[in-house]
Amino acid sequence: MRVSDILKVKGNALYTVTPDTSLHDAVNTMAERDIGSLVVMEYGDLVGMLTFREIILTLRTNGGSVGSTTIRKVMDDHPITCTPETDVNEVRRMMLEHHVRYLPVMDSRALMGVISFYDVAKTVVEEQGFENRMLKAYIRDWPDDEQRPAAQ
């Protein structure tokens, strides 16, 4: 299974901000949309990611306030990315190795979507459920010894 398969099911709703957006506005957007990340774009290019991790670190640093900080000052400015053709198992490895929960999906310079650890886990569970149902159906239809051809 590839990332493009996840995006087909998930849809392509994208929430982006510019680096000069206030962190306060970004937090409101994330809360209103019930999302855990925003892609930071500037002049059509991916320049960073803002996730709840960066927000929590900022809150700790500022004594519980986001203040007038802009996203540029707190964003992850070197996010790892994947492509629509990346295998889901590779995505799982990347997320675990780099300790990230959100991956922008890029096709060359074009942002195609964002996949989360939740999206990957859900896809894997659904895929395993499908395989289990297929195996159980196969086992139920297993022929009796008398119906199987003799081994030669």
C-alpha positions in Angstrom: 0.0 0.0 0.0 1.2 3.5 -0.8 0.6 7.0 0.6 -1.6 7.8 -2.4 -4.0 5.1 -1.2 -4.2 6.8 2.2 -4.9 10.2 0.6 -7.7 8.7 -1.6 -9.5 7.6 1.5 -8.6 10.5 3.7 -9.4 13.2 1.1 -7.3 16.2 0.2 -8.4 18.9 2.7 -5.3 21.0 3.4 -4.7 23.7 6.0 -1.8 25.9 5.3 -0.4 29.1 6.8 2.4 31.5 6.1 5.4 31.8 8.4 4.3 35.3 9.4 1.0 34.1 10.7 0.7 34.7 14.4 0.9 31.6 16.6 -2.3 32.8 18.3 -4.2 32.6 15.0 -2.7 29.3 14.1 -3.8 27.8 17.5 -7.3 29.1 16.9 -7.4 27.5 13.4 -6.1 24.2 14.7 -8.7 24.2 17.5 -11.6 25.2 15.2 -10.6 22.6 12.6 -9.7 19.9 15.1 -6.3 19.3 13.5 -2.9 18.7 14.9 -0.7 20.4 12.3 -0.5 23.2 9.8 1.7 23.2 6.7 3.8 26.4 6.5 4.0 27.6 2.9 5.8 30.7 1.5 5.8 31.7 -2.1 4.3 28.3 -3.1 7.1 26.3 -1.3 6.9 24.2 1.8 9.0 25.9 4.5 7.9 24.2 7.7 5.4 22.4 9.8 3.6 23.6 12.9 2.3 20.9 15.2 1.0 20.8 18.7 4.6 19.8 19.8 5.9 23.3 18.8 3.0 25.0 20.4 3.5 23.1 23.7 7.2 24.0 23.8 6.3 27.6 23.1 3.8 27.6 26.0 6.4 26.2 28.3 9.0 28.7 27.3 6.6 31.7 27.6 4.9 30.7 30.9 1.7 29.5 29.3 1.2 32.2 26.7 1.8 32.2 22.9 2.1 35.9 23.0 2.7 37.7 19.8 5.1 35.1 18.4 4.9 34.2 14.7 5.0 30.7 13.3 8.4 31.4 11.7 10.0 31.6 15.2 8.6 28.2 16.4 7.9 26.0 13.4 9.9 22.9 12.4 11.8 24.4 9.4 13.1 21.1 8.1 10.2 18.8 8.1 10.7 15.4 6.6 8.3 14.6 3.7 7.2 11.6 1.6 5.7 11.2 -1.8 2.5 9.7 -3.0 4.5 6.6 -4.1 6.1 6.0 -0.7 5.2 2.7 0.7 3.2 2.8 4.0 5.8 0.6 5.7 8.5 3.1 4.8 6.3 5.9 6.2 5.9 4.0 9.5 9.7 3.7 9.7 10.2 7.3 8.9 7.7 8.5 11.5 9.2 6.3 14.2 12.8 7.1 13.4 12.3 10.8 13.2 9.7 10.9 16.0 7.1 12.8 13.9 3.3 12.4 13.8 2.6 14.3 10.6 4.2 14.1 7.2 3.6 16.4 4.3 3.1 14.5 1.0 5.0 16.2 -1.8 4.9 15.5 -5.5 7.9 17.4 -6.7 7.3 20.9 -5.3 3.5 20.4 -5.1 1.9 19.8 -1.7 -0.5 16.8 -2.1 -1.7 16.4 1.5 -0.6 15.6 5.0 -0.8 12.2 6.6 -0.7 11.6 10.3 0.4 8.7 12.4 -3.4 8.1 13.0 -4.0 7.9 9.2 -1.2 5.3 8.9 -2.4 3.2 11.9 -6.0 3.3 10.7 -4.9 2.1 7.2 -2.8 -0.7 8.6 -5.6 -1.9 10.9 -8.1 -1.8 8.0 -5.8 -3.6 5.7 -5.1 -6.3 8.3 -8.8 -6.7 9.0 -9.4 -7.2 5.2 -6.6 -9.8 5.1 -8.1 -11.6 8.1 -11.5 -11.8 6.5 -10.1 -13.1 3.3 -8.0 -15.8 5.1 -11.0 -16.8 7.2 -13.2 -17.1 4.1 -10.4 -19.1 2.4 -10.1 -21.5 5.4 -13.9 -22.0 5.6 -13.9 -23.0 1.9 -10.9 -25.4 2.4 -11.7 -28.7 0.7 -12.0 -31.9 2.7 -9.2 -34.5 2.4 -11.4 -36.6 0.1 -11.9 -33.6 -2.3 -8.2 -32.6 -2.5 -6.2 -34.1 -5.3 -3.6 -36.7 -4.3 0.0 -35.4 -4.0 2.4 -36.9 -6.4 
